[in-house]
């Protein structure tokens, strides 16, 4: 098994929710390009390094940050 984080459609949507796109389409939060479908954003992110972008790195960092925050919230939650 590979331990490389895979960016899912949910991750892309979660990132987009923080900065909604005013017109139709999905925005890559890293390079700000707009794509017509969620699938096309995902494909772009997975192959971004080949295109000379670091979008995948950006999303992986973002995901790691969310997971860290989630763990902190879970740890801070009172046990009942």
C-alpha positions in Angstrom: 0.0 0.0 0.0 1.1 3.5 -0.7 1.0 6.1 2.0 0.7 9.0 -0.4 -2.5 10.9 0.5 -5.1 10.7 -2.2 -7.2 13.8 -2.8 -10.9 13.0 -3.0 -13.8 14.9 -4.5 -14.9 15.6 -0.9 -11.5 17.3 -0.2 -11.9 19.5 -3.2 -15.5 20.4 -2.3 -14.5 21.2 1.3 -11.8 23.5 0.0 -14.2 25.2 -2.4 -16.8 25.7 0.4 -14.3 28.0 2.2 -14.1 30.2 -0.9 -17.2 29.8 -3.1 -16.9 30.3 -6.8 -19.4 32.9 -8.0 -20.0 31.3 -11.4 -20.5 27.7 -12.4 -17.5 25.5 -12.2 -15.0 24.3 -9.6 -11.9 26.2 -8.7 -8.6 24.7 -7.9 -7.8 26.5 -4.6 -4.1 26.3 -5.4 -3.7 27.8 -8.9 -7.2 29.4 -9.0 -8.0 27.8 -12.4 -11.7 27.1 -13.0 -12.8 23.6 -14.2 -16.2 22.6 -15.6 -16.5 19.5 -13.5 -15.3 18.2 -10.1 -13.7 15.3 -12.0 -11.6 17.6 -14.1 -10.4 19.5 -11.0 -9.5 16.1 -9.4 -7.6 15.0 -12.6 -5.8 18.3 -12.7 -4.7 18.0 -9.1 -3.5 14.4 -9.5 -1.4 15.4 -12.6 -0.5 18.9 -11.5 3.2 18.1 -10.9 3.5 17.1 -14.6 2.0 20.4 -15.6 4.5 22.3 -13.4 1.9 23.2 -10.7 2.2 22.2 -7.0 -1.6 22.0 -6.6 -1.4 18.4 -5.3 1.1 19.4 -2.6 -1.2 22.3 -1.6 -4.2 19.9 -1.3 -2.2 17.3 0.6 -1.0 20.0 3.1 -4.6 21.3 3.4 -5.9 17.8 4.1 -3.1 17.2 6.7 -4.1 20.5 8.3 -7.7 19.5 8.5 -6.9 16.1 10.0 -4.7 17.8 12.6 -7.5 20.2 13.5 -10.0 17.4 13.6 -7.7 15.4 16.0 -7.3 18.5 18.2 -11.0 19.1 18.3 -11.6 15.4 19.2 -9.0 15.6 22.0 -10.5 18.9 23.3 -14.0 17.5 23.3 -15.2 16.6 26.8 -15.8 12.9 27.4 -19.3 12.1 28.5 
